[in-house]
Structures are given as structure tokens and as C-alpha cells.
Amino acid sequence: MDLPDHWRLSWQDVDPAARPAFDPAGVAELVRGLPPAADVPPADADWRLVSFWFDRMTEALIDRLGDWVVGWPYTIAMEDYRGRGVVPVWRSAARLVTTPEETLARLAADVVAWHELLVEIATDARGRFSAGAPAGDGAPPAWRVVQGPDRIAVHIDRWDRTGPSPYRLTWAETDASLDPETVPAVVRAVLSAQEIPAQEADWRIKDLWLDSISAGLIDRYGSWAVGWRWSVGEGDLDGGPVGAWCCFRHSVTTPEATADAIHAALVEWRDWLDDLAERFDRFLPVENLDGWERAVAHLVTAVGDRTQYESAWYGCCETVLRWFLEAAGVDPARHEELLDHAIGGRFHSWVEPPREVVESVAEDVARRVAGG
């Protein structure tokens, strides 16, 4: 959805003098009459559906009222902000849905509040904004201040975005087996449960569809299956070991070809997990400092080779090392600290680290684990 960029609006775009017929008292009725108002998501809807619906409402408001209304989620105040001095702070928060009546009423109230704020900025009658206004092009001093280079934007995300992810898997959750012969029928059943979105669909709709595929595979095979789309490079999940899947744009075509790609990706992911289990077995139990160094250096190199040191490959590396720490019986409470200290930003996207860096990371992990 291509909404106007709020930060590129000029005073001519938002000047309330340009809309003398605007009636704040009629906004609630206008909002209720917009086509998307009939489709308010339920209170427990996925955050992507809620976000998409609010964008649809914003698009409909812009169609009726003009580009200025895109700023309805914002408030502005001059604040002494974290050592920056007194600067304009724009605040917004992810909107939640409750009942349709309450949700639409809040949206209408926000639109009116934004209009009233722009009316105030036109004259700064309360003297909140104009002090120290830079020279400008005829826009009110208050607008030049709040849109100036010192502004701060603060967004509060109230949505729960947590969901299945290979990053959150434990090693114990990956302990499973897969009969590849079962996969085609399972994938076809999962795909048939809902229509594949069009390529031009909003990214949130496509992302939600991909999550629904993961959910279907997880229901059938277990939580480990979530990694089927952890693709190499800048794919769906970025920096993973799976080459058979890239992303919606490149991997979703016809239903048959898409099913084949999901099938291949799931099998490839399972093969990677099985390969890791064999590698772990070579080094476990780890009995001394040298054993830890060899294990960590080996696993870093194995991950790098598999991910081709592409974008964010180090995320997969950290996950694999965390799994190895778990398999070795290291207290989970220590995993994050151990890896943060050892890796500490020394791995980078699209860069194969020099051997001495890999050895240094291995030494740091070994020393910290052995040191208790």
C-alpha cells in the first residue's frame, strides 16, 4: 500500500486554511461510512491484519480528505529529550482494535485531534512551538520547528510480534525424524487450506500466508519444521542454510511449483539439522579446552560454508553455537553472555572471517566455558 510519506508533507499539504469546509463534528460519521469500516478486525486478530486494516482506513481517509490526514496517528510536543535539549518529539503508537464501535470512534477522534493540532501550529496561539524557529519559506514558524532537523520520532509498538522462528528453537526441539515420502501430500494439504496471495498483495498478507504454511508444517512434524524458509542470503528470514527457498517474490509461482519448493526446502532443512547432529556427536562430550576450540572453529566454518557467508549468516552461526552449548550441557542462562562476548560483532554479512578471527572466537568460547 503506497501511502504518502508523512515526513515529506509540506505546509501547503497540511494547512487547515486550505480546507475551510472541514467539519470536525462530521468526522465520526465519515469514518463509519468508509468501506473498510465494515471490516474491523476482531480484537484477537494477528497484528499484520490489524496494521493492514489501519492502512486501508488511512488510504480511504486520504481519498476523502487529502494527504494531510496521513498524520492522524501522531502527537507533537516540545520536550527536553535525553540530552538533546528541548526538541519537537513526535509520538505515535501501534493502534489496537477492540469493538468496531470503539475502534472507529478512536480513529475519528485521532483525526480530529490531528486537525486541531495543525490549526494550533498555524498560529502557535499557545506558544508551544515557535521559539527559535529557523528562517523559512513562508510556512508558519511552528511548522518549521516541528518539521526541523532536530525533531525526534518515537513509536510505541503495542503488538505482540512473537511467532514461530528458527532463532527461538532449542536443540531439543530439533530432535526429530522426517520421512521425505510423506512431505508432498502434507504440503499439498497445507497449501489447499487457503488461497496463495497474489504477488502484488500487501507484504503483510504474504507474510501471514507464509506463517500459515509454517503452522501447518509444525502441526504435522513438530516445531523444528519452522526453519524450512530460513533461506540463504536476503530471503524470507535472512542468513540461513536453506537454498531451495528464497522468498515469496522468487519462490511462489504456480501452486505445483510452490509445493515442490516447500517440499525441497523442508527436506533440506531437516538434512541440515541431521548433519549438525552428526557434527555435534563428533565433539561430545567435550573434555578439555582444546576440544572446545576445535568444536567451535569447526561449527563456525560449517555454518559459513552452508550459508555462503551471505547476509546475516552470523545469526545462523550464533544459533548453531547456542545449540551446541545446549547439547554440551552448558547452563542456558550463560548462552547469551558467552556468545556475545566471544563473537562481539566480529562476524559480518558477505564476509568470510579470516582464520585468525575464527580461531579467536573459538578460543574465547572455550576459555569462558572452561572457566565456569
Number of C-alpha atoms within 10 A of each C-alpha: 11 7 12 17 10 14 8 9 15 14 18 12 13 21 18 20 12 10 11 7 8 14 9 15 11 11 19 17 12 15 22 17 11 14 11 18 20 10 10 20 23 13 14 10 12 14 21 17 16 22 18 17 17 21 17 18 21 24 21 17 21 16 11 13 14 15 19 23 23 22 21 20 19 20 16 18 14 17 14 12 12 8 6 11 11 14 20 24 21 19 15 17 14 15 18 16 21 14 12 17 12 11 17 20 17 15 21 22 17 19 25 21 17 21 21 14 16 21 16 18 24 19 15 18 12 9 11 14 23 19 11 10 15 12 10 11 9 9 14 17 21 25 23 22 23 22 18 14 10 13 16 18 12 11 12 10 11 11 15 8 10 7 10 17 17 20 16 12 17 17 18 11 12 19 14 14 13 13 9 12 9 10 21 15 12 17 21 17 14 18 20 11 11 11 9 18 17 13 13 9 11 13 16 15 16 19 16 16 18 18 17 16 20 23 19 20 23 16 11 14 17 16 21 26 28 25 26 28 30 28 23 26 23 16 21 18 19 22 27 32 28 27 20 22 25 22 18 20 14 11 17 20 15 10 14 11 12 20 23 17 22 25 23 20 24 26 20 19 24 24 15 16 21 16 11 18 17 11 16 20 13 11 17 15 13 17 10 12 17 13 14 24 21 16 20 25 19 17 21 21 17 16 24 22 14 18 25 19 24 22 19 21 28 24 18 23 24 20 19 23 21 22 23 24 23 16 17 15 12 15 11 12 8 14 18 12 12 20 19 12 13 19 19 11 9 12 20 15 16 16 14 17 17 9 11 9 15 22 18 16 23 24 20 20 25 22 18 16 18 12 8 8
